Amino acid sequence: MTTVGNSAFESSQFDGEFNCPNVTTVGQYAFRNSNFTGSFYCPVCTQIGSSAFLNSNFTQIIIGANATLGTSCIGAHSAEFINDYAANGKLAGTYVWDAGTNHWIYQG
C-alpha cells in the first residue's frame, strides 16, 4: 500500500496536476491549502480523506473502484463528485467535470 498520511503536506505550496499512479490512500488534510488544477491521476486510489485537497479545483479525476471519499475530499465540486461517483456504481476510471450540467461525467 502506498499512502500519503494525514496532514503530510498541509500548507505546502503545490499547484498543477496531481499525478501519483501508485498511491492508494490520501489522508485527511494531506494537501490542504495547495492549489492543484487540471487532472487528478490516481488510478489505484481507493481512499481520499476529508479536506485532503480542500483548495484544489480539478477538472478530470482518474480513480480506482469503490473508493471511500471524505467530505470536501477533492476541493471544488467534491459533493458533486461523491454523488456522481456513487451514481456510476463507484466504477474505476475517468470522470470529467461538466460545468454546463454541474456534474462529473463518467468516461470509462
Backbone as CSV, one residue per row, in Angstrom:
resi,resn,N_x,N_y,N_z,CA_x,CA_y,CA_z,C_x,C_y,C_z
1,MET,0.846,-1.179,0.000,0.000,0.000,0.000,0.890,1.242,0.000
2,THR,0.539,2.207,-0.801,1.252,3.478,-0.836,0.313,4.554,-0.313
3,THR,0.710,5.204,0.755,-0.153,6.136,1.460,0.497,7.501,1.614
4,VAL,-0.308,8.545,1.459,0.083,9.901,1.843,-0.670,10.146,3.142
5,GLY,0.023,10.331,4.231,-0.584,10.422,5.549,-1.373,11.691,5.814
6,ASN,-2.126,11.666,6.899,-2.906,12.822,7.328,-1.995,14.034,7.497
7,SER,-2.385,15.150,6.936,-1.676,16.426,7.036,-0.236,16.379,6.534
8,ALA,0.122,15.377,5.737,1.509,15.177,5.297,2.108,16.399,4.605
9,PHE,1.341,17.038,3.745,1.844,18.203,3.013,0.937,19.416,3.215
10,GLU,0.218,19.444,4.319,-0.693,20.551,4.608,0.075,21.865,4.600
11,SER,-0.468,22.846,3.926,0.098,24.188,3.793,1.377,24.240,2.965
12,SER,1.720,23.155,2.277,2.810,23.201,1.303,2.281,23.836,0.032
13,GLN,3.132,24.413,-0.748,2.683,25.119,-1.947,2.882,24.262,-3.190
14,PHE,1.871,23.465,-3.507,1.839,22.680,-4.734,0.781,23.272,-5.644
15,ASP,0.984,23.150,-6.940,-0.050,23.528,-7.896,0.090,22.650,-9.134
16,GLY,-0.802,22.814,-10.084,-0.787,21.997,-11.290,-1.533,20.698,-11.089
17,GLU,-1.194,19.689,-11.859,-1.873,18.404,-11.799,-1.322,17.555,-10.657
18,PHE,-2.139,16.600,-10.202,-1.709,15.652,-9.174,-1.592,14.296,-9.850
19,ASN,-0.368,13.805,-10.007,-0.108,12.572,-10.744,0.661,11.605,-9.853
20,CYS,-0.065,10.667,-9.267,0.536,9.676,-8.360,-0.072,8.309,-8.670
21,PRO,0.432,7.644,-9.704,-0.200,6.406,-10.171,-0.157,5.243,-9.189
22,ASN,0.687,5.283,-8.164,0.779,4.170,-7.215,0.139,4.444,-5.861
23,VAL,-0.390,5.638,-5.656,-0.996,5.989,-4.364,-2.361,5.326,-4.233
24,THR,-2.567,4.634,-3.103,-3.861,4.001,-2.846,-4.681,4.769,-1.822
25,THR,-4.004,5.524,-0.941,-4.701,6.244,0.126,-4.103,7.634,0.302
26,VAL,-4.997,8.629,0.384,-4.596,10.001,0.690,-5.324,10.382,1.975
27,GLY,-4.583,10.700,3.016,-5.168,11.017,4.315,-5.847,12.371,4.359
28,GLN,-6.604,12.580,5.414,-7.316,13.852,5.572,-6.323,15.000,5.701
29,TYR,-6.660,16.122,5.113,-5.856,17.352,5.106,-4.477,17.189,4.465
30,ALA,-4.244,16.099,3.739,-2.907,15.794,3.201,-2.324,16.926,2.364
31,PHE,-3.135,17.552,1.533,-2.660,18.637,0.666,-3.517,19.891,0.832
32,ARG,-4.122,20.055,1.988,-4.953,21.240,2.226,-4.093,22.483,2.060
33,ASN,-4.634,23.475,1.413,-4.005,24.761,1.110,-3.065,24.714,-0.090
34,SER,-2.996,23.589,-0.792,-2.330,23.550,-2.096,-3.384,23.879,-3.146
35,ASN,-2.953,24.216,-4.349,-3.892,24.629,-5.387,-3.723,23.790,-6.653
36,PHE,-4.039,22.517,-6.542,-3.966,21.656,-7.712,-5.100,21.990,-8.672
37,THR,-4.817,21.888,-9.966,-5.828,22.104,-11.003,-5.631,21.050,-12.084
38,GLY,-6.583,20.956,-12.978,-6.447,20.005,-14.082,-6.759,18.599,-13.638
39,SER,-5.828,17.683,-13.858,-6.078,16.258,-13.618,-5.633,15.781,-12.246
40,PHE,-6.442,14.904,-11.687,-6.116,14.123,-10.501,-5.950,12.701,-11.022
41,TYR,-4.714,12.220,-11.082,-4.429,10.916,-11.676,-3.933,9.955,-10.605
42,CYS,-4.847,9.157,-10.096,-4.549,8.141,-9.081,-5.396,6.911,-9.391
43,PRO,-5.044,6.158,-10.429,-5.907,5.082,-10.918,-6.116,3.919,-9.951
44,VAL,-5.295,3.796,-8.915,-5.494,2.717,-7.947,-5.914,3.243,-6.575
45,CYS,-6.190,4.526,-6.484,-6.582,5.144,-5.215,-7.972,4.648,-4.796
46,THR,-8.078,4.222,-3.536,-9.356,3.734,-3.021,-9.780,4.445,-1.738
47,GLN,-9.046,5.484,-1.347,-9.455,6.264,-0.185,-8.858,7.667,-0.248
48,ILE,-9.744,8.672,-0.097,-9.310,10.070,-0.022,-9.990,10.669,1.205
49,GLY,-9.200,11.137,2.152,-9.729,11.663,3.404,-10.377,13.029,3.269
50,SER,-11.108,13.398,4.279,-11.788,14.694,4.314,-10.800,15.838,4.134
51,SER,-11.167,16.779,3.312,-10.400,18.008,3.058,-8.981,17.752,2.563
52,ALA,-8.735,16.586,1.976,-7.386,16.242,1.505,-6.857,17.254,0.494
53,PHE,-7.726,17.724,-0.391,-7.348,18.690,-1.437,-8.272,19.907,-1.355
54,LEU,-8.493,20.396,-0.171,-9.529,21.395,0.101,-9.532,22.587,-0.847
55,ASN,-8.401,23.150,-1.211,-8.382,24.359,-2.045,-8.074,24.083,-3.506
56,SER,-8.239,22.844,-3.936,-7.939,22.486,-5.322,-9.178,22.561,-6.194
57,ASN,-8.953,22.577,-7.511,-10.048,22.673,-8.469,-9.729,21.767,-9.661
58,PHE,-10.004,20.480,-9.497,-9.736,19.514,-10.557,-10.835,19.552,-11.621
59,THR,-10.472,19.228,-12.858,-11.448,19.127,-13.947,-11.515,17.714,-14.511
60,GLN,-10.576,16.869,-14.097,-10.572,15.470,-14.517,-10.039,14.635,-13.359
61,ILE,-10.726,13.520,-13.082,-10.317,12.636,-11.994,-10.231,11.214,-12.519
62,ILE,-9.082,10.592,-12.325,-8.887,9.187,-12.640,-8.669,8.505,-11.301
63,ILE,-9.559,7.563,-10.957,-9.580,6.985,-9.616,-9.904,5.499,-9.690
64,GLY,-9.575,4.780,-8.624,-9.877,3.364,-8.517,-11.339,3.103,-8.182
65,ALA,-11.697,1.832,-8.173,-13.076,1.427,-7.886,-13.348,1.433,-6.382
66,ASN,-14.615,1.687,-6.059,-15.118,1.575,-4.686,-14.339,2.397,-3.667
67,ALA,-13.889,3.574,-4.064,-13.130,4.438,-3.154,-14.015,4.987,-2.041
68,THR,-13.420,5.146,-0.878,-14.061,5.809,0.246,-13.646,7.274,0.172
69,LEU,-14.638,8.174,0.142,-14.370,9.593,-0.080,-14.894,10.425,1.084
70,GLY,-14.013,11.220,1.683,-14.402,12.091,2.790,-14.976,13.406,2.298
71,THR,-15.602,14.127,3.175,-16.194,15.430,2.874,-15.131,16.381,2.327
72,SER,-15.459,17.100,1.283,-14.559,18.074,0.654,-13.227,17.460,0.235
73,CYS,-13.239,16.187,-0.120,-12.006,15.443,-0.381,-11.201,15.956,-1.569
74,ILE,-11.852,16.476,-2.596,-11.114,16.932,-3.777,-11.232,18.435,-4.000
75,GLY,-11.699,19.153,-3.026,-11.834,20.598,-3.176,-13.122,20.963,-3.880
76,ALA,-13.013,21.855,-4.870,-14.193,22.316,-5.603,-14.933,21.125,-6.202
77,HIS,-16.219,21.131,-6.109,-17.100,20.116,-6.701,-16.973,18.748,-6.040
78,SER,-16.531,18.711,-4.775,-16.422,17.439,-4.058,-17.770,16.767,-3.868
79,ALA,-18.768,17.524,-3.416,-20.088,16.928,-3.169,-20.642,16.326,-4.453
80,GLU,-20.476,17.053,-5.571,-20.955,16.531,-6.854,-20.185,15.274,-7.259
81,PHE,-18.859,15.279,-7.012,-18.083,14.091,-7.372,-18.515,12.886,-6.550
82,ILE,-18.661,13.066,-5.257,-19.077,11.963,-4.394,-20.410,11.396,-4.878
83,ASN,-21.363,12.265,-5.192,-22.681,11.815,-5.671,-22.603,11.154,-7.043
84,ASP,-21.880,11.769,-7.975,-21.803,11.227,-9.334,-21.002,9.928,-9.383
85,TYR,-19.969,9.823,-8.566,-19.172,8.598,-8.471,-20.061,7.454,-7.960
86,ALA,-20.830,7.729,-6.923,-21.751,6.718,-6.382,-22.823,6.342,-7.397
87,ALA,-23.363,7.338,-8.110,-24.400,7.080,-9.113,-23.887,6.204,-10.257
88,ASN,-22.581,6.215,-10.476,-21.968,5.378,-11.508,-21.444,4.067,-10.932
89,GLY,-21.915,3.688,-9.758,-21.538,2.426,-9.156,-20.116,2.389,-8.635
90,LYS,-19.539,3.569,-8.356,-18.155,3.694,-7.871,-17.176,2.965,-8.792
91,LEU,-17.398,3.105,-10.080,-16.534,2.470,-11.067,-15.181,3.154,-11.155
92,ALA,-14.143,2.367,-11.359,-12.814,2.913,-11.628,-12.839,3.559,-12.998
93,GLY,-12.010,4.566,-13.181,-11.912,5.188,-14.495,-11.797,6.687,-14.416
94,THR,-12.179,7.323,-15.515,-12.019,8.761,-15.688,-13.363,9.465,-15.565
95,TYR,-13.369,10.527,-14.777,-14.536,11.387,-14.598,-14.122,12.793,-15.000
96,VAL,-14.956,13.458,-15.797,-14.643,14.795,-16.290,-15.726,15.759,-15.814
97,TRP,-15.305,16.913,-15.301,-16.238,17.943,-14.820,-16.912,18.609,-16.002
98,ASP,-18.242,18.672,-15.966,-19.029,19.357,-16.995,-19.683,20.566,-16.345
99,ALA,-19.114,21.754,-16.573,-19.614,22.985,-15.954,-21.026,23.316,-16.416
100,GLY,-21.412,22.856,-17.604,-22.763,23.130,-18.107,-23.853,22.436,-17.316
101,THR,-23.552,21.226,-16.833,-24.543,20.471,-16.065,-24.219,20.417,-14.581
102,ASN,-23.046,20.912,-14.211,-22.562,20.824,-12.826,-22.517,19.391,-12.322
103,HIS,-22.013,18.516,-13.192,-21.855,17.098,-12.849,-20.541,16.568,-13.392
104,TRP,-20.090,15.480,-12.767,-18.942,14.736,-13.249,-19.458,13.667,-14.192
105,ILE,-18.937,13.627,-15.387,-19.366,12.673,-16.411,-18.355,11.531,-16.462
106,TYR,-18.864,10.305,-16.309,-18.013,9.122,-16.345,-17.610,8.834,-17.794
107,GLN,-16.312,8.726,-18.035,-15.794,8.476,-19.379,-15.372,7.030,-19.597
108,GLY,-15.261,6.280,-18.523,-14.847,4.875,-18.641,-13.406,4.659,-18.295
